[in-house]
Amino acid sequence: MPLNYSKWDQLELSDDSDIEGHPNVDKRSLIRWKQRDIHEKREARKHRIEACRAGIACNNVLAPRLDRIRARLEVRTLTGLALFQHLVERLQTSPSPAAPPTNAKDQPTYDAILLSLLMQIYDGVKSLPTDEQEKAVLSGLDHHIVQLKEHTEKLENDLEAEIREQKKHITSEDIKEGFENKYVPPTPAPPPIKNAILDSPKKKTAKTATTAYEVLNPDASSPITSPPEEASATSASSVDADDGDDADGDVDELPELTPALLRFSHIPLWKYDASFTFIQQNRGVIVPGASDALLVAAFRAQSEGEVQYAKQCVHQSLLLQYCDKLGRDGVRVFFQKMISGEQRAISVFVKDVEDTYEHLVTRAKAAMAQTKQREQIQLVPENPNATISFNVPEGPPPDDLRLEGEGTENLDVEEVRKALTMRWQVFSEFPAPLQDALKDGTLEAVNKVLGEMEVPDAEEIVSKLDLTGIMNFVEGGVRDETKEEENED
């Protein structure tokens, strides 16, 4: 492929071997003069380009304003001259400060330029008869509109010529960075999941070289001294045992989901395309412990009744496990099979997801059953021969309360009324299941209701039963057998 060097012809050099100067002028001075001439022409060209652009921008603002003035004067034929004079007066008394965006000194505003044009027209028509002034104003406006348009076209042509001339020469301002080669360090691998259970590295067994000595009478060797092989084997086995003991330990904290894994777990079931795209965009998903964190989240979701989300977590966890088991390129291999619709691979994966989820459901139910076996408050008499009875009030005390029988002589009727009223109010505030159990009068029914309550609520109920006299013990007091069972254990 031939190389094209024509672009280097546009270089403008101030020093060239082909330069022939006057014999009375040294070459250094000639080079400096030419360099200065090149820079002066370059700066002058820049100023001309800026001036052309500023003139075009100014004319683009003035031309529409002149067209609007022309249209208003043409519509109002009877008062056109009066309107023209009003415009001139307004521009003189209250001009707008808006001006072209240039750095020129004493730059006139748009209103000042427009006033100058209108004053030129007015100076040309004020000596004419009155009936001809309005027509002369319209003619003058048309003349200036045409001139302004021609001037704008000339500026545009000049600007195009200057830019074309500027592009003929390569200068330092045209230098731009075409390409750059920099070393970009690779993105570090994301850290493993917090509290992840990592596989411990395989322990290396130290190999020792031993020397065997051949003796004439092997039976005469000392029985106390053990062979080197047995000693080394014994020490190695003890080290392995110690290491094994150290490796075994209880894990107090479970792996938690990272923000990326949390978003990954909400991808719907069997959406392999979405999962593959998410893994490509988030490296923090393929990290040690991610699968375990998803299984922990699935177990918690299943325990809380979020069945769909629990199955999604199981699906995503097994998805990561399959990618890990398929080797270094496991992600691509797995999703290539799934997205392409390979039935054998899909059926194996779907069956594994269903079986794992069923196992998780079973484990969640067992864990919930164990959780229900919590501390309970039960009423048990201290003496096996004693019984607990319940005096359930049938209603508030009557208005004509009378105290009869032995031992009622020293009782105050009003105090008894207050006690009976309090007993009825307390009984009315009890939950309906507890009221029914108290009316039943059996200790088993009351204990069943108390067992379903939280311990603080049940203790409050028992204290109210004892305080109001609804519960009667042959030997007063309540014994907490749960603490005794804990002490016995």
Solvent accessible surface area in square Angstrom, and as a share of the most:
residue,aa,sasa,rsa
1,M,220,0.98
2,P,123,0.78
3,L,132,0.66
4,N,121,0.62
5,Y,137,0.52
6,S,62,0.40
7,K,112,0.48
8,W,126,0.44
9,D,119,0.62
10,Q,76,0.34
11,L,74,0.37
12,E,56,0.25
13,L,94,0.47
14,S,26,0.17
15,D,79,0.41
16,D,53,0.28
17,S,100,0.65
18,D,115,0.60
19,I,42,0.21
20,E,166,0.75
21,G,45,0.44
22,H,108,0.48
23,P,123,0.77
24,N,131,0.67
25,V,48,0.27
26,D,83,0.43
27,K,105,0.45
28,R,188,0.68
29,S,17,0.11
30,L,43,0.21
31,I,35,0.18
32,R,140,0.51
33,W,126,0.44
34,K,79,0.34
35,Q,81,0.36
36,R,147,0.54
37,D,58,0.30
38,I,13,0.06
39,H,87,0.39
40,E,102,0.46
41,K,112,0.47
42,R,41,0.15
43,E,85,0.38
44,A,39,0.31
45,R,25,0.09
46,K,49,0.21
47,H,118,0.52
48,R,113,0.41
49,I,9,0.05
50,E,109,0.49
51,A,64,0.49
52,C,12,0.07
53,R,132,0.48
54,A,28,0.21
55,G,20,0.19
56,I,22,0.11
57,A,42,0.33
58,C,15,0.09
59,N,10,0.05
60,N,86,0.44
61,V,58,0.33
62,L,4,0.02
63,A,34,0.26
64,P,58,0.36
65,R,51,0.19
66,L,0,0.00
67,D,69,0.36
68,R,140,0.51
69,I,14,0.07
70,R,47,0.17
71,A,53,0.41
72,R,110,0.40
73,L,2,0.01
74,E,93,0.42
75,V,122,0.70
76,R,128,0.47
77,T,82,0.48
78,L,172,0.86
79,T,75,0.43
80,G,1,0.01
81,L,30,0.15
82,A,60,0.47
83,L,16,0.08
84,F,0,0.00
85,Q,85,0.38
86,H,105,0.47
87,L,11,0.06
88,V,14,0.08
89,E,103,0.46
90,R,100,0.37
91,L,5,0.02
92,Q,98,0.43
93,T,101,0.59
94,S,67,0.43
95,P,74,0.47
96,S,49,0.31
97,P,124,0.78
98,A,53,0.41
99,A,41,0.32
100,P,8,0.05
101,P,122,0.77
102,T,47,0.27
103,N,163,0.83
104,A,59,0.45
105,K,182,0.77
106,D,128,0.66
107,Q,57,0.25
108,P,65,0.41
109,T,34,0.19
110,Y,24,0.09
111,D,3,0.02
112,A,44,0.34
113,I,41,0.21
114,L,3,0.02
115,L,32,0.16
116,S,54,0.35
117,L,31,0.15
118,L,0,0.00
119,M,56,0.25
120,Q,102,0.45
121,I,9,0.05
122,Y,69,0.26
123,D,75,0.39
124,G,50,0.48
125,V,9,0.05
126,K,115,0.49
127,S,100,0.64
128,L,68,0.34
129,P,76,0.48
130,T,108,0.63
131,D,121,0.63
132,E,87,0.39
133,Q,29,0.13
134,E,40,0.18
135,K,156,0.66
136,A,21,0.16
137,V,3,0.01
138,L,32,0.16
139,S,66,0.43
140,G,17,0.17
141,L,0,0.00
142,D,54,0.28
143,H,102,0.45
144,H,24,0.11
145,I,37,0.19
146,V,81,0.46
147,Q,86,0.38
148,L,22,0.11
149,K,131,0.56
150,E,103,0.46
151,H,88,0.39
152,T,19,0.11
153,E,83,0.37
154,K,120,0.51
155,L,22,0.11
156,E,83,0.37
157,N,94,0.48
158,D,51,0.26
159,L,27,0.14
160,E,105,0.47
161,A,43,0.33
162,E,30,0.13
163,I,44,0.22
164,R,128,0.47
165,E,61,0.27
166,Q,64,0.29
167,K,148,0.63
168,K,106,0.45
169,H,44,0.19
170,I,48,0.25
171,T,21,0.12
172,S,81,0.53
173,E,110,0.49
174,D,81,0.42
175,I,136,0.69
176,K,174,0.74
177,E,121,0.54
178,G,71,0.69
179,F,189,0.79
180,E,99,0.44
181,N,143,0.73
182,K,139,0.59
183,Y,178,0.68
184,V,120,0.69
185,P,86,0.54
186,P,109,0.68
187,T,98,0.57
188,P,109,0.69
189,A,79,0.61
190,P,38,0.24
191,P,107,0.67
192,P,66,0.42
193,I,6,0.03
194,K,148,0.63
195,N,48,0.24
196,A,22,0.17
197,I,105,0.53
198,L,101,0.50
199,D,141,0.73
200,S,80,0.52
201,P,116,0.73
202,K,193,0.82
203,K,104,0.44
204,K,194,0.82
205,T,92,0.53
206,A,88,0.68
207,K,193,0.82
208,T,90,0.53
209,A,109,0.85
210,T,63,0.37
211,T,94,0.55
212,A,97,0.76
213,Y,180,0.69
214,E,179,0.80
215,V,82,0.47
216,L,187,0.93
217,N,90,0.46
218,P,89,0.56
219,D,134,0.70
220,A,76,0.59
221,S,69,0.44
222,S,65,0.42
223,P,131,0.82
224,I,156,0.79
225,T,106,0.61
226,S,63,0.41
227,P,62,0.39
228,P,81,0.51
229,E,92,0.41
230,E,102,0.46
231,A,55,0.42
232,S,39,0.25
233,A,61,0.48
234,T,91,0.53
235,S,61,0.39
236,A,34,0.27
237,S,65,0.42
238,S,55,0.35
239,V,82,0.47
240,D,73,0.38
241,A,56,0.43
242,D,83,0.43
243,D,47,0.24
244,G,29,0.28
245,D,99,0.51
246,D,120,0.62
247,A,68,0.53
248,D,115,0.59
249,G,61,0.59
250,D,137,0.71
251,V,82,0.47
252,D,135,0.70
253,E,102,0.46
254,L,85,0.42
255,P,3,0.02
256,E,78,0.35
257,L,44,0.22
258,T,46,0.27
259,P,100,0.63
260,A,18,0.14
261,L,0,0.00
262,L,85,0.42
263,R,129,0.47
264,F,0,0.00
265,S,0,0.00
266,H,107,0.48
267,I,19,0.09
268,P,69,0.43
269,L,27,0.13
270,W,88,0.31
271,K,110,0.46
272,Y,23,0.09
273,D,89,0.46
274,A,48,0.37
275,S,0,0.00
276,F,45,0.19
277,T,63,0.37
278,F,32,0.14
279,I,13,0.07
280,Q,117,0.52
281,Q,135,0.60
282,N,31,0.16
283,R,125,0.46
284,G,25,0.24
285,V,0,0.00
286,I,82,0.42
287,V,17,0.10
288,P,75,0.47
289,G,13,0.12
290,A,2,0.02
291,S,20,0.13
292,D,53,0.27
293,A,1,0.01
294,L,0,0.00
295,L,51,0.25
296,V,24,0.14
297,A,14,0.11
298,A,0,0.00
299,F,72,0.30
300,R,105,0.38
301,A,5,0.04
302,Q,28,0.12
303,S,41,0.26
304,E,130,0.58
305,G,53,0.51
306,E,84,0.38
307,V,82,0.47
308,Q,108,0.48
309,Y,38,0.15
310,A,0,0.00
311,K,40,0.17
312,Q,22,0.10
313,C,0,0.00
314,V,0,0.00
315,H,1,0.00
316,Q,0,0.00
317,S,0,0.00
318,L,9,0.05
319,L,0,0.00
320,L,12,0.06
321,Q,46,0.20
322,Y,49,0.19
323,C,5,0.03
324,D,114,0.59
325,K,158,0.67
326,L,81,0.40
327,G,45,0.43
328,R,251,0.92
329,D,68,0.35
330,G,1,0.01
331,V,37,0.21
332,R,124,0.45
333,V,40,0.23
334,F,4,0.02
335,F,1,0.00
336,Q,104,0.46
337,K,74,0.31
338,M,8,0.04
339,I,82,0.41
340,S,88,0.57
341,G,31,0.30
342,E,73,0.33
343,Q,133,0.59
344,R,197,0.72
345,A,20,0.16
346,I,36,0.18
347,S,64,0.41
348,V,84,0.48
349,F,0,0.00
350,V,44,0.25
351,K,133,0.56
352,D,46,0.24
353,V,0,0.00
354,E,59,0.26
355,D,72,0.37
356,T,35,0.20
357,Y,18,0.07
358,E,102,0.46
359,H,118,0.53
360,L,16,0.08
361,V,22,0.13
362,T,83,0.48
363,R,128,0.47
364,A,2,0.02
365,K,137,0.58
366,A,37,0.29
367,A,32,0.24
368,M,85,0.38
369,A,56,0.44
370,Q,127,0.57
371,T,100,0.58
372,K,143,0.61
373,Q,155,0.69
374,R,96,0.35
375,E,77,0.35
376,Q,66,0.29
377,I,18,0.09
378,Q,62,0.28
379,L,1,0.00
380,V,41,0.23
381,P,24,0.15
382,E,85,0.38
383,N,49,0.25
384,P,124,0.78
385,N,136,0.70
386,A,14,0.11
387,T,94,0.55
388,I,17,0.09
389,S,57,0.37
390,F,24,0.10
391,N,65,0.33
392,V,39,0.22
393,P,19,0.12
394,E,176,0.79
395,G,25,0.24
396,P,87,0.55
397,P,22,0.14
398,P,75,0.47
399,D,137,0.71
400,D,101,0.53
401,L,31,0.15
402,R,186,0.68
403,L,48,0.24
404,E,139,0.62
405,G,54,0.52
406,E,172,0.77
407,G,58,0.56
408,T,31,0.18
409,E,136,0.61
410,N,149,0.76
411,L,92,0.46
412,D,78,0.40
413,V,53,0.30
414,E,96,0.43
415,E,101,0.45
416,V,32,0.19
417,R,58,0.21
418,K,134,0.57
419,A,54,0.42
420,L,54,0.27
421,T,44,0.25
422,M,85,0.38
423,R,55,0.20
424,W,71,0.25
425,Q,98,0.44
426,V,22,0.13
427,F,4,0.02
428,S,57,0.37
429,E,129,0.58
430,F,10,0.04
431,P,60,0.38
432,A,68,0.52
433,P,81,0.51
434,L,0,0.00
435,Q,34,0.15
436,D,91,0.47
437,A,7,0.05
438,L,1,0.01
439,K,131,0.56
440,D,88,0.45
441,G,37,0.36
442,T,58,0.34
443,L,41,0.20
444,E,130,0.58
445,A,27,0.21
446,V,0,0.00
447,N,21,0.11
448,K,144,0.61
449,V,21,0.12
450,L,0,0.00
451,G,8,0.08
452,E,125,0.56
453,M,32,0.14
454,E,103,0.46
455,V,33,0.19
456,P,92,0.58
457,D,75,0.39
458,A,0,0.00
459,E,92,0.41
460,E,93,0.42
461,I,18,0.09
462,V,13,0.07
463,S,62,0.40
464,K,62,0.26
465,L,0,0.00
466,D,76,0.39
467,L,134,0.67
468,T,12,0.07
469,G,22,0.21
470,I,0,0.00
471,M,4,0.02
472,N,54,0.28
473,F,36,0.15
474,V,108,0.62
475,E,87,0.39
476,G,67,0.64
477,G,35,0.34
478,V,64,0.37
479,R,66,0.24
480,D,47,0.24
481,E,58,0.26
482,T,32,0.18
483,K,121,0.51
484,E,67,0.30
485,E,98,0.44
486,E,114,0.51
487,N,127,0.65
488,E,145,0.65
489,D,155,0.80
